[in-house]
Amino acid sequence: MVGKMIEGPDGRYIVGTVKIGEKGQIVIPKDARDLLGLQPGDTLLVLLDIKQGIALVDNERFQQFAKGVLAVQEETPADPETDG
């Protein structure tokens, strides 16, 4: 356990709770910022699932992941039976 975080399986943590301010802002808990190496000025991608809620993802890591997925798709030969 790091600080007040509760460690779960597979690199998952319960970090704590945050309150939404008047301008819709939240403060990411210090333990979470430290664990992820987040710094002031970093850009986070906001993902929303109506049933599951909001997730914040490091934008740079997400872009690298997306580029990797696209590269694999470009390298994979098209299957005429499944491609329209």
C-alpha positions in Angstrom: 0.0 0.0 0.0 1.3 3.4 -1.0 0.1 6.2 1.3 -3.6 5.8 1.7 -4.0 3.8 -1.5 -5.4 0.3 -1.4 -3.6 -2.0 -3.9 -5.8 -4.5 -5.8 -5.0 -7.1 -8.4 -3.2 -6.4 -11.8 -1.8 -3.0 -10.9 -5.2 -1.5 -9.9 -5.6 0.8 -6.9 -8.3 2.5 -4.9 -6.8 5.9 -4.6 -9.5 7.8 -2.7 -12.3 10.2 -3.4 -12.3 13.7 -5.0 -14.8 16.5 -4.9 -15.8 18.4 -8.0 -15.3 22.1 -7.6 -17.5 24.9 -8.8 -15.7 25.1 -12.1 -15.9 21.3 -12.6 -12.3 20.8 -11.5 -10.9 17.9 -9.5 -7.5 17.3 -7.9 -5.9 14.0 -8.6 -4.6 12.6 -5.3 -0.8 13.0 -4.8 -0.3 9.2 -4.4 -1.8 8.6 -7.9 0.2 11.5 -9.5 3.4 10.1 -8.0 2.7 6.5 -9.0 1.9 7.5 -12.6 4.6 10.2 -12.8 2.1 12.9 -13.7 3.5 16.4 -13.7 1.8 19.9 -13.9 1.1 20.6 -17.6 0.6 16.9 -18.6 -2.3 16.3 -20.8 -4.9 13.6 -19.9 -7.5 12.1 -22.2 -11.0 12.0 -20.6 -12.9 8.8 -21.5 -16.6 8.4 -20.6 -18.8 5.4 -20.3 -22.4 6.2 -19.4 -22.6 2.9 -17.3 -19.1 2.8 -15.8 -18.1 6.5 -15.4 -15.1 8.6 -16.3 -11.5 7.5 -16.8 -8.4 9.7 -17.2 -5.7 8.3 -19.4 -2.2 9.8 -20.1 -2.7 11.2 -23.6 0.8 10.5 -24.8 0.6 6.8 -23.8 -2.8 6.5 -25.4 -1.6 8.0 -28.7 1.4 5.5 -28.7 -1.1 2.7 -28.1 -3.4 3.8 -30.9 -0.5 4.2 -33.3 0.6 0.6 -32.5 -2.9 -0.7 -33.1 -3.1 1.1 -36.4 0.3 -0.1 -37.5 -0.7 -3.7 -36.8 -3.9 -3.3 -38.8 -1.9 -1.9 -41.7 0.4 -4.9 -41.6 -2.3 -7.5 -41.4 -3.4 -8.6 -44.9 -7.1 -8.1 -45.7 -9.4 -11.1 -45.5 -11.8 -10.9 -48.5 -14.4 -13.0 -46.6 -14.6 -10.6 -43.6 -13.8 -7.3 -45.3 -16.8 -5.8 -47.1 
